[in-house]
Amino acid sequence: MSDRATPSARSDYPIFYSLESRWADNDIYGHINNVAYYAYFDSVVNRFLIEEGGLQPGLDAVVGYVVQSSASYFSPISYPTHNHV
């Protein structure tokens, strides 16, 4: 019996944003480095807050934070690719 998580269905998530990977996101093994995924998360959360929540960075008195996140890796991606997160 495995404790490995199983992927959620894409239909479980109502919003997706396209991101382009960068050469610098690859690691020595030829796939996107784990730390780059967290930069993607940060970009997506802020884009959501701006586009869906009306956040105006630098102008608003409120700030959005990602206070907890985690990732389960099911298959590698590598540059060049377009990612939908």
C-alpha positions as a Markdown table, in Angstrom:
| # | Residue | x | y | z |
|---|---|---|---|---|
| 1 | Met | 0.0 | 0.0 | 0.0 |
| 2 | Ser | 1.4 | 3.4 | -1.0 |
| 3 | Asp | 1.1 | 6.7 | 0.9 |
| 4 | Arg | 1.7 | 8.6 | -2.3 |
| 5 | Ala | -1.0 | 11.2 | -3.1 |
| 6 | Thr | -3.0 | 10.8 | -6.3 |
| 7 | Pro | -3.6 | 13.7 | -8.7 |
| 8 | Ser | -6.8 | 15.7 | -8.4 |
| 9 | Ala | -9.0 | 16.0 | -11.5 |
| 10 | Arg | -8.4 | 19.2 | -13.4 |
| 11 | Ser | -12.1 | 19.8 | -13.3 |
| 12 | Asp | -11.7 | 20.3 | -9.5 |
| 13 | Tyr | -10.1 | 23.6 | -10.2 |
| 14 | Pro | -12.2 | 26.3 | -11.9 |
| 15 | Ile | -9.3 | 28.7 | -12.8 |
| 16 | Phe | -6.1 | 28.1 | -14.7 |
| 17 | Tyr | -3.4 | 30.6 | -15.8 |
| 18 | Ser | -0.8 | 29.9 | -18.5 |
| 19 | Leu | 2.8 | 30.4 | -17.4 |
| 20 | Glu | 5.9 | 30.1 | -19.6 |
| 21 | Ser | 8.9 | 28.3 | -18.1 |
| 22 | Arg | 12.3 | 29.9 | -18.4 |
| 23 | Trp | 15.6 | 28.3 | -19.1 |
| 24 | Ala | 16.7 | 29.4 | -15.6 |
| 25 | Asp | 13.9 | 27.3 | -14.1 |
| 26 | Asn | 15.6 | 24.0 | -15.2 |
| 27 | Asp | 17.9 | 22.2 | -12.9 |
| 28 | Ile | 20.9 | 20.0 | -13.7 |
| 29 | Tyr | 18.6 | 17.0 | -14.2 |
| 30 | Gly | 16.8 | 18.8 | -17.0 |
| 31 | His | 13.5 | 19.5 | -15.3 |
| 32 | Ile | 11.9 | 22.4 | -13.6 |
| 33 | Asn | 13.6 | 22.9 | -10.2 |
| 34 | Asn | 11.3 | 22.5 | -7.1 |
| 35 | Val | 11.9 | 26.1 | -6.0 |
| 36 | Ala | 10.6 | 27.4 | -9.4 |
| 37 | Tyr | 7.2 | 25.8 | -8.7 |
| 38 | Tyr | 6.8 | 28.0 | -5.6 |
| 39 | Ala | 7.6 | 31.1 | -7.7 |
| 40 | Tyr | 4.9 | 30.0 | -10.1 |
| 41 | Phe | 2.5 | 29.7 | -7.1 |
| 42 | Asp | 3.4 | 33.2 | -6.0 |
| 43 | Ser | 2.8 | 34.6 | -9.5 |
| 44 | Val | -0.6 | 32.8 | -9.9 |
| 45 | Val | -1.9 | 33.9 | -6.5 |
| 46 | Asn | -1.0 | 37.5 | -7.1 |
| 47 | Arg | -2.4 | 37.4 | -10.6 |
| 48 | Phe | -5.7 | 36.0 | -9.1 |
| 49 | Leu | -5.8 | 38.7 | -6.4 |
| 50 | Ile | -5.2 | 41.4 | -9.0 |
| 51 | Glu | -7.6 | 40.1 | -11.7 |
| 52 | Glu | -10.3 | 38.6 | -9.6 |
| 53 | Gly | -10.0 | 40.5 | -6.3 |
| 54 | Gly | -9.2 | 43.9 | -7.6 |
| 55 | Leu | -6.0 | 44.2 | -5.7 |
| 56 | Gln | -3.8 | 47.1 | -6.7 |
| 57 | Pro | -0.2 | 46.4 | -5.5 |
| 58 | Gly | 1.5 | 49.5 | -4.2 |
| 59 | Leu | -1.8 | 51.4 | -3.9 |
| 60 | Asp | -4.0 | 49.3 | -1.7 |
| 61 | Ala | -3.6 | 49.3 | 2.1 |
| 62 | Val | -4.1 | 45.5 | 2.1 |
| 63 | Val | -1.6 | 42.9 | 1.1 |
| 64 | Gly | -2.2 | 39.3 | 0.0 |
| 65 | Tyr | 0.0 | 36.5 | 1.4 |
| 66 | Val | 0.4 | 32.8 | 0.8 |
| 67 | Val | 0.7 | 31.6 | 4.3 |
| 68 | Gln | 0.9 | 27.9 | 3.6 |
| 69 | Ser | 1.5 | 25.9 | 0.4 |
| 70 | Ser | 2.6 | 22.5 | -0.6 |
| 71 | Ala | 3.1 | 20.5 | -3.7 |
| 72 | Ser | 2.9 | 16.9 | -4.8 |
| 73 | Tyr | 5.0 | 16.1 | -7.9 |
| 74 | Phe | 3.4 | 13.6 | -10.3 |
| 75 | Ser | 5.5 | 14.1 | -13.4 |
| 76 | Pro | 8.3 | 16.4 | -14.4 |
| 77 | Ile | 8.1 | 19.4 | -16.7 |
| 78 | Ser | 11.0 | 21.1 | -18.4 |
| 79 | Tyr | 11.9 | 24.2 | -20.4 |
| 80 | Pro | 10.6 | 25.0 | -23.0 |
| 81 | Thr | 7.0 | 24.4 | -22.1 |
| 82 | His | 3.8 | 26.3 | -21.4 |
| 83 | Asn | 2.4 | 25.4 | -18.1 |
| 84 | His | -1.2 | 25.7 | -16.9 |
| 85 | Val | -1.5 | 26.1 | -13.2 |
